[in-house]
């Protein structure tokens, strides 16, 4: 929602894939076109039809903190891979995936959050293997609902730390129009660098 508001405000045409029809009005209020589609059950062709003609695709879905281990697999991993498959089929090269700091397909542990980190890591690996996509993996730290500051630390390694959801959305909005940042896995926490400068620097490989 935060990303869609930013995209709409700068004049981009944004669309959001949602599972529940009752969320459609919220997306329209944010300036985005709702697309009702369940990424846990949709086919590649159905999703490709939804993204065909787009300049970029962002995967920001998540099973949520109260979900089961099984849904970490079906949403946090499989749905991200499905969207990547669909982007390839639709010819949409720019693909940005929202991951998590410490995501790792080989992460050990029996807890639900451990399963989440494994699922996100496996999704990242699957996306990074695609030569047909100009991918960027964005790994935010602990998400907060604090007001965004517009100041971040965006780098291959930042260490752990919090970051407002507003600032994550602002970084995503810049990344989708910064193809120079393709092929990079970037961690994101709060910091002291303006968002546009941080993304520009990431695109230059520094």
C-alpha positions as CSV (number, residue, x, y, z in Angstrom):
1,X,0.0,0.0,0.0
2,X,2.8,2.4,0.9
3,X,4.6,1.7,-2.4
4,X,1.4,2.1,-4.4
5,X,0.7,5.5,-2.9
6,X,4.2,6.6,-3.8
7,X,4.0,5.3,-7.4
8,X,0.6,6.9,-7.9
9,X,1.8,10.2,-6.5
10,X,4.6,10.5,-9.0
11,X,2.3,9.6,-11.9
12,X,3.1,5.9,-12.4
13,X,0.3,3.4,-13.1
14,X,0.4,0.9,-10.2
15,X,-1.5,-2.3,-9.8
16,X,-1.6,-4.6,-6.8
17,X,-2.3,-8.3,-6.7
18,X,-4.6,-9.1,-3.7
19,X,-6.3,-12.3,-2.5
20,X,-9.3,-10.8,-0.9
21,X,-11.8,-8.8,-3.0
22,X,-12.7,-6.7,0.0
23,X,-9.2,-5.1,-0.1
24,X,-9.9,-3.6,-3.6
25,X,-11.3,-0.3,-2.3
26,X,-8.2,0.3,-0.2
27,X,-6.0,-0.2,-3.3
28,X,-8.1,2.2,-5.3
29,X,-7.8,4.8,-2.5
30,X,-4.1,4.4,-2.7
31,X,-4.2,5.1,-6.5
32,X,-3.6,1.5,-7.6
33,X,-5.7,-0.9,-9.7
34,X,-6.6,-4.0,-7.8
35,X,-6.1,-7.4,-9.3
36,X,-7.8,-10.2,-7.4
37,X,-5.6,-13.3,-7.7
38,X,-4.5,-15.9,-5.2
39,X,-0.8,-16.5,-5.6
40,X,-1.2,-19.8,-3.6
41,X,-3.5,-21.3,-6.3
42,X,-3.1,-19.3,-9.5
43,X,-1.4,-20.6,-12.6
44,X,1.7,-19.1,-14.1
45,X,-0.3,-18.0,-17.1
46,X,-2.9,-16.3,-14.9
47,X,-0.3,-14.3,-13.1
48,X,1.6,-13.6,-16.4
49,X,-1.6,-12.1,-17.7
50,X,-1.8,-9.8,-14.7
51,X,1.7,-8.5,-15.0
52,X,2.0,-8.4,-18.8
53,X,2.9,-4.9,-20.1
54,X,4.4,-3.8,-16.7
55,X,7.7,-2.0,-16.5
56,X,8.6,-3.8,-13.2
57,X,7.2,-6.3,-10.7
58,X,7.7,-6.2,-7.0
59,X,7.1,-9.2,-4.7
60,X,6.1,-7.9,-1.3
61,X,3.6,-10.6,-0.3
62,X,4.0,-12.5,3.0
63,X,2.2,-15.1,4.9
64,X,2.3,-12.9,8.0
65,X,3.6,-13.4,11.5
66,X,0.7,-15.5,12.7
67,X,0.8,-18.0,9.8
68,X,2.0,-21.6,9.8
69,X,5.2,-23.2,8.7
70,X,3.3,-24.5,5.7
71,X,2.3,-21.0,4.5
72,X,5.9,-19.8,4.8
73,X,6.5,-22.4,2.0
74,X,3.4,-21.6,-0.1
75,X,3.6,-17.8,0.2
76,X,7.0,-16.6,1.1
77,X,8.8,-19.1,-1.2
78,X,6.5,-20.6,-3.8
79,X,4.5,-17.4,-4.5
80,X,7.7,-15.4,-5.1
81,X,8.9,-18.1,-7.5
82,X,5.5,-18.1,-9.2
83,X,5.7,-14.4,-9.7
84,X,9.2,-14.7,-11.1
85,X,8.0,-17.4,-13.5
86,X,5.1,-15.2,-14.6
87,X,7.4,-12.1,-15.1
88,X,9.6,-14.2,-17.3
89,X,6.7,-15.5,-19.3
90,X,5.2,-12.0,-19.7
91,X,8.6,-10.5,-20.7
92,X,8.8,-8.2,-17.6
93,X,12.6,-8.1,-16.9
94,X,12.7,-5.8,-13.8
95,X,11.9,-7.9,-10.7
96,X,12.4,-6.7,-7.1
97,X,11.8,-9.1,-4.2
98,X,11.3,-8.0,-0.6
99,X,13.2,-10.5,1.5
100,X,14.6,-10.3,5.0
101,X,18.0,-9.8,6.7
102,X,19.4,-13.2,7.5
103,X,17.3,-15.0,4.9
104,X,19.1,-18.3,4.2
105,X,17.8,-21.5,2.6
106,X,20.1,-23.4,4.9
107,X,19.1,-21.6,8.1
108,X,18.8,-24.0,11.0
109,X,16.0,-24.1,13.6
110,X,12.6,-25.6,14.2
111,X,10.6,-22.4,14.9
112,X,8.2,-20.7,12.6
113,X,10.5,-17.8,12.1
114,X,13.3,-20.2,11.2
115,X,11.0,-21.6,8.5
116,X,10.4,-18.1,7.3
117,X,14.1,-17.4,6.9
118,X,14.6,-20.6,5.0
119,X,11.6,-19.9,2.7
120,X,12.8,-16.3,2.0
121,X,16.3,-17.5,1.4
122,X,15.1,-20.2,-1.0
123,X,13.0,-17.7,-2.9
124,X,16.0,-15.3,-3.1
125,X,18.1,-18.1,-4.5
126,X,15.5,-19.0,-7.1
127,X,15.2,-15.4,-8.3
128,X,18.9,-14.8,-8.4
129,X,19.3,-17.8,-10.7
130,X,17.2,-16.1,-13.5
131,X,19.2,-14.7,-16.4
132,X,15.9,-13.4,-17.9
133,X,15.2,-11.1,-15.0
134,X,16.9,-7.9,-13.9
135,X,16.5,-8.8,-10.3
136,X,17.2,-7.0,-7.1
137,X,16.8,-8.7,-3.7
138,X,16.0,-6.1,-0.9
139,X,16.5,-7.4,2.6
140,X,15.1,-5.0,5.2
141,X,15.8,-5.2,8.9
142,X,13.1,-5.2,11.6
143,X,10.1,-3.4,10.1
144,X,8.5,-0.7,12.2
145,X,5.4,1.5,11.8
146,X,7.2,4.7,12.7
147,X,7.0,7.6,10.3
148,X,9.6,7.3,7.6
149,X,12.7,9.6,7.8
150,X,13.8,9.3,4.2
151,X,17.3,8.4,5.5
152,X,18.6,4.9,5.2
153,X,21.6,2.6,5.2
154,X,21.4,0.5,2.0
155,X,24.4,-1.8,1.3
156,X,25.4,-5.4,0.7
157,X,25.9,-5.7,4.5
158,X,24.4,-3.3,7.0
159,X,24.1,-5.4,10.1
160,X,20.8,-5.8,11.9
161,X,18.6,-2.8,12.7
162,X,15.1,-1.4,12.4
163,X,13.6,0.4,9.4
164,X,10.2,2.1,9.0
165,X,7.9,0.5,6.4
166,X,7.6,4.0,4.8
167,X,11.3,4.0,4.1
168,X,11.2,0.5,2.7
169,X,8.5,1.6,0.3
170,X,10.5,4.7,-0.7
171,X,13.5,2.5,-1.5
172,X,11.3,0.1,-3.6
173,X,9.9,3.1,-5.5
174,X,13.4,4.1,-6.4
175,X,14.7,0.6,-7.2
176,X,12.0,-0.2,-9.8
177,X,13.3,2.7,-11.9
178,X,16.9,2.0,-11.2
179,X,17.9,-0.9,-13.5
180,X,21.5,-0.2,-12.6
181,X,20.8,-1.9,-9.2
182,X,19.9,-5.2,-10.9
183,X,21.9,-8.2,-9.9
184,X,22.4,-7.1,-6.3
185,X,21.3,-8.3,-2.9
186,X,21.0,-5.3,-0.6
187,X,20.3,-5.0,3.1
188,X,18.3,-2.0,4.4
189,X,18.1,-0.4,7.8
190,X,17.6,3.1,9.1
191,X,20.6,5.3,8.5
192,X,21.8,8.8,7.4
193,X,21.7,8.7,3.6
194,X,18.7,10.1,1.6
195,X,16.8,7.3,-0.1
196,X,17.5,8.5,-3.7
197,X,21.2,8.9,-3.0
198,X,21.4,5.4,-1.3
199,X,19.7,3.7,-4.3
200,X,21.9,5.6,-6.8
201,X,25.0,4.6,-4.9
202,X,23.7,0.9,-4.9
203,X,23.3,1.2,-8.6
204,X,26.9,2.3,-9.0
205,X,28.0,-0.8,-7.0
206,X,29.4,1.2,-4.1
